[in-house]
């Protein structure tokens, strides 16, 4: 009996994937764990692995075709039974079917360089390279495509990723160096008289950026946003962070972002109406409190999720964020890292931004935007004193929430941040 290979769902936002390349052809024998295809999703390029062994008896979609999540894209087996091999599965034309609980994939976040993000990243940090092995080097899907287009021998390339993995930026670096070397030995051609200089460049959107554009446009067009802003006195939070970090290792230090995640998680426990999903059928309240943190890559946005944040200690939240950060840096993020979020935080404080409003990530009903902690004069006990102040702005869905409940929620976050001992217990 044939085993169906389906288009997996890698994130809450993924609705379809594009088949970039088949690495196996019909009739080839495939072993369990072997990569059979490369797929472009709204988050990144990925490699699709076979979850069982057998003969690739039928491929339903060609390279370059876009397929809905859950649709059968190939059959693995002796004869191709179970699904007709004469036509494409009907699940593509109709509603997408549910994908398996554990999709057979390896997630590859192609960043085209160091990411900058709302969780502070060291701009000089690089994913460690493993020792060079005698076997063929690992190559990312985007890099492999560029290598084939330019006809480059991989022996000439040096990978900077984990285990010497060759990424797109490694290929581009090689091409740049080769071009510069050639330019030093050649005389540039003369410029034709009256030649018109190009004043515009057309840049094709990545699938990730195109998905962001579509979802954010839909969010603003269909969700009636309203905004509530409060100023928080972060003086006690600053003292708590300094105290907790006094004896800790540099790489294990608590940050303002960790404190904000914990404060939001506890506030969501008090106001569960904001911890859910909106649909035409009503508001669904989530049983878990999973906080997503917006991270900006050069190719778009990605939202890793801290699961059950309300039940984690500050140090556990900090460790979870570091783990997510490291997997993004090493391009080892998994679907589990990026799905299940019930509430989102976008923090631009480390970039010196004082205040901004974020766009809701549907089907969630709210997102919190946090600015920088600034030392400013403030009136305390009738006197002008120096204070560490931070603005937070909540964007809320007016279909599911009203001003009073949102104001109470924001005030609750403010209470936790101004009395952070509760967050450390």
C-alpha angles and dihedrals in degrees: 000000000000122000116223120232108205137190101263127222109235101175144015090258100046113111102157142006135212120229105230099178142350111225091188130047132211111288095028119127112238125199124212111276094019117133111247102173146006117233132192115216135175089266105040147314113290142186118238113217128200112245093202138023126256146096118309093236101173138016113196101186132048128225111282095030120125117226133190121246112270096022118133108249100174145359127235118200146070103287110009097246123161097047127045113255092203097077142017117274114273091230088080095060095040132042115322114259123231114274122228117280091246109033114207098242145123112216116223117187104203103200101169088221141347113334123234114207151165089259103068113255127189104247090210096050116109132187107261117252118228125227114285111261128205092237122087112289120254114253128196117234093248092048093048091053092052092045091055093046092052096036095234124170107234089217087073093055128087116204121219097191132090113309089004093299112177113230132189091261090057091055092046090050091052092049091049093051092046091050092049091049091052093046092060092061099042134068112233114245116256118263113247115243112259093012112161116234118228110250099179136048124202114218118192113225118244116238088252093053092043090052091048090050092050096045097044091048090050090047094054093041098047105027118071099222123201128177137220121189130192133179114228127203102226096184095110092042091054090051092048093050091048090049095048092047096047095093100020129102117265093246092049099052122134116243135202087252091059089052091049092051091052093046092051092046093054091043089053089053087056094043107034093171089082093050100075151064131271125219137154087268092060141264117326114203114216119230093214130053106225116172119207119203118206113235122188119217123181089255097047144293131319127185116207113194131227103212122220091358094171092064096046126094118236092257090049091052090049091050091048092052091048091050092051090047093051093049090051091049091049093043090240100121115144132208087253089061093055106039139071099043115159099179133018136216125198113191121187095162094111088061093056095254110153100196140349142156122241128211117246116253103225137258085028115089102218146024129192123221118199128195135199125298105245131187107233138158113267136173112250123171090347094307134101107246138165113265137181104232133184131183121221123189125193119205109204137188107242091202090068104022139044131210097258096055091045092049090052091049094050091046089052091055089049091052092052093047093048092046100035097163086090089058092054096051 
